Amino acid sequence: MSWKKYQNELIVFIAFTFMFMGYGYKQTQMASGEESALESRLVIEEIKEVIALKKIWSDKKITQKVNKIKSLIPEDKMKWKKTSKKVTASYKGLNDKELNTLVSKILNLPIIIKKLHIKNVDFKHVDSAYDVEFKCQW
């Protein structure tokens, strides 16, 4: 078999092989570029979120905001114990409005809620009474 006879076809075959290899390489590079760009965007968003959370958690007025919870409910319905950056509170006989106000205030604070136990003690009547146990730190 003579290679001279098929020399042109061999050159065309090698040229097409290089062309397909180049096309495949280009596609993988474009895909990896898009993937790395997406990863970069996600990392930047995570960094922004961490910075925002750091600003919230480093707020010096968190103690004052937590102390405002104490003034929401009358003193005779609660027991309040605060030690440095921890609060333990117990509320007895709260009505619906007081409970909603307390829970919404607690959930909007940047604190770590260790315990939030709500118990309906008077569920037989229309005007229910609730007991709440609450522990948090910041």
C-alpha distance (Angstrom), angle and dihedral (degrees) to the residues before:
residue distance angle dihedral
M1 . . .
S2 3.72 . .
W3 3.80 120.0 .
K4 3.77 91.2 -162.2
K5 3.76 88.6 67.9
Y6 3.84 93.0 58.2
Q7 3.80 98.0 32.0
N8 3.83 95.2 115.3
E9 3.81 92.9 47.6
L10 3.81 90.3 48.7
I11 3.82 91.1 51.6
V12 3.83 90.8 49.0
F13 3.83 90.7 48.4
I14 3.83 91.9 50.6
A15 3.82 90.3 46.3
F16 3.83 91.5 51.9
T17 3.82 90.3 46.2
F18 3.81 90.9 53.9
M19 3.79 90.4 44.5
F20 3.84 92.4 53.4
M21 3.80 91.4 44.7
G22 3.81 89.9 51.1
Y23 3.80 91.2 48.3
G24 3.82 91.2 49.8
Y25 3.81 91.3 48.4
K26 3.81 90.9 49.2
Q27 3.81 91.9 51.0
T28 3.81 93.7 49.3
Q29 3.81 91.4 47.7
M30 3.81 91.9 49.8
A31 3.81 91.4 48.0
S32 3.80 92.9 48.7
G33 3.82 90.0 46.7
E34 3.79 91.6 53.5
E35 3.79 90.2 45.5
S36 3.79 93.1 51.1
A37 3.81 90.7 46.9
L38 3.81 89.5 52.8
E39 3.80 91.3 48.2
S40 3.80 89.9 49.5
R41 3.81 91.5 52.0
L42 3.81 90.9 49.6
V43 3.80 92.2 48.8
I44 3.81 91.2 49.5
E45 3.81 91.0 50.1
E46 3.81 90.7 49.4
I47 3.80 90.7 50.0
K48 3.80 90.6 50.4
E49 3.80 90.2 49.9
V50 3.80 91.8 49.2
I51 3.81 90.7 50.1
A52 3.80 91.0 49.8
L53 3.81 91.8 48.8
K54 3.79 90.7 46.7
K55 3.81 89.7 54.9
I56 3.79 90.6 50.0
W57 3.81 94.4 47.2
S58 3.79 94.2 45.1
D59 3.79 91.8 55.4
K60 3.81 109.1 130.0
K61 3.80 92.2 -152.7
I62 3.81 96.6 65.1
T63 3.82 90.2 99.2
Q64 3.79 90.4 54.3
K65 3.81 91.1 48.2
V66 3.80 91.4 50.5
N67 3.81 90.3 49.1
K68 3.83 88.7 56.4
I69 3.80 87.7 66.7
K70 3.79 87.4 65.1
S71 3.80 91.5 60.4
L72 3.83 95.1 50.3
I73 3.81 95.7 75.2
P74 3.83 127.1 44.8
E75 3.82 114.6 -98.1
D76 3.81 94.2 -119.2
K77 3.84 91.5 63.3
M78 3.79 97.7 51.6
K79 3.77 147.4 56.7
W80 3.80 114.7 -153.2
K81 3.78 127.2 -167.9
K82 3.79 121.3 175.9
T83 3.81 125.4 -177.8
S84 3.82 117.8 177.4
K85 3.81 102.7 -62.2
K86 3.80 98.7 -8.2
V87 3.79 130.5 86.4
T88 3.78 129.4 -167.5
A89 3.78 115.3 -172.9
S90 3.77 133.4 174.2
Y91 3.80 122.7 -167.2
K92 3.82 125.1 -167.5
G93 3.79 129.3 -164.1
L94 3.80 100.7 4.0
N95 3.78 118.8 172.5
D96 3.81 123.3 -137.2
K97 3.79 96.0 -91.9
E98 3.81 94.0 48.3
L99 3.80 91.2 47.3
N100 3.82 93.1 50.3
T101 3.80 92.1 47.2
L102 3.80 92.4 48.5
V103 3.80 96.4 46.2
S104 3.81 94.5 45.5
K105 3.82 90.4 49.6
I106 3.82 91.9 48.3
L107 3.80 93.8 48.4
N108 3.81 92.8 49.9
L109 3.81 94.0 55.7
P110 3.83 122.0 93.6
I111 3.80 94.0 -121.2
I112 3.79 136.9 121.4
I113 3.78 107.7 -110.7
K114 3.79 108.5 -146.8
K115 3.78 95.8 175.7
L116 3.79 134.6 5.5
H117 3.79 111.4 169.9
I118 3.80 118.8 172.6
K119 3.79 118.6 -172.3
N120 3.79 126.1 -174.0
V121 3.81 103.7 -140.3
D122 3.79 99.9 173.9
F123 3.79 104.6 38.2
K124 3.82 95.8 145.6
H125 3.80 94.4 72.2
V126 3.77 130.5 64.2
D127 3.82 91.8 -119.6
S128 3.79 100.3 59.8
A129 3.77 124.1 -160.5
Y130 3.79 122.1 -145.7
D131 3.78 135.6 -159.1
V132 3.80 117.3 -151.9
E133 3.79 129.9 -165.8
F134 3.77 115.3 -167.1
K135 3.80 133.4 -179.2
C136 3.78 125.0 173.8
Q137 3.77 144.3 156.7
W138 3.78 136.4 -166.0
